[in-house]
């Protein structure tokens, strides 16, 4: 189906409603007019019929001339053009009012019309009342009529005026409506043009916001906010891709250089073995990075789903801490784990929670110098389970605290000291905590240490 513009649709609606309204109005005006005319005429007809009745009964025994005289007198009193005809039982005309003379209402005995009605007498419309009147000696048929020609003509004139003015009014209103709708919708057209000009390569463009505080202004503001979100998302993805490529380029270049150097001349088996071991380490680190990247990409696209179940959090903490113990020993760290004696039930994904804890424990180990202290504590309150990982490491500057959860972000201090991760661990950890309806908060002071707290809702 061909699309119909809102402008045209609005105009058509407007036109139809107005047309229906005006037609109803015109019909009402005409019907009211007609009704008013009939009511007045019918009143007169009835009054006159009563008068004729009375005369016929009063003069029933008198001479015919007296009857004639009384009826003529009565006819004179009646409004102009009130016609009276009286027929006897044999269908002969007995009396005709003077006004009727030149008029000739009906040639034959008219049909009885107990209630006033409109009839055509000699091509002219008449409002007539025809009744039988019985006196002791005679039976009459009395007709009282008023020509309605003039009234009908007046009503016809009103009708003509309405017939001309209504279509004219409708056309003018439709044109006005079309113009108004066009004006009201013109910001939409400019929004369409502006939106079409926005290219994915440059999402910084914004729609012009109409001045009027109406729905279109809201639409423009909403679309602009959506564009801002899209732009931020797009920039994040672009930055992520660039950072990811950069992070991957380094180990690939390293592996390649090592291999090239190794192949320059023949090496002893020990040399080959040492080089291969180095490369293997690098490859393990790179595949870890690739796995982290993949997880984040899947998290972004919503493809990474967690399997929630009733898990014992203290067990997960215990196992993760035990895993890190070897590293801690190697670095001579003072390592302590404090767990509650009871079960701590959490609705969660055991593998994901373990992964999150390993990130935090690994960081605590990595960023704490030899001989430092790392403590892991799990405590509960009625609604939450809190895992606290405290270290006496290099700490994090205040202005960097908000950024450490950003992807690829590493503090200057960390960069200078270790060749640790790529800065993805905490963003993965935060994603996992949030998926569990929890959060990770951090307190830290440079050269004093850090406390990372994972707050999870209890089951
Ligand atoms: P990375 O793999 O580099 O450790 P993370 O995302 O886990 O990446 O951490 C981001 C940055 O936050 C780290 O590079 C480091 O600068 C800082 N950081 C994280 N944990 C600690 C900690 N316990 N002590 C000091 N700095 C930390």
Boltz pocket constraint, residues with backbone or C-beta under 6 A from the ligand:
constraints:
  - pocket:
      binder: B
      contacts: [[A, 359], [A, 360], [A, 363], [A, 364], [A, 367], [A, 391], [A, 393], [A, 394], [A, 395], [A, 396], [A, 404], [A, 405], [A, 406], [A, 409], [A, 410], [A, 411], [A, 412], [A, 413], [A, 414], [A, 415], [A, 420], [A, 421], [A, 422], [A, 423], [A, 424], [A, 425], [A, 426], [A, 427], [A, 450]]
      max_distance: 6.0
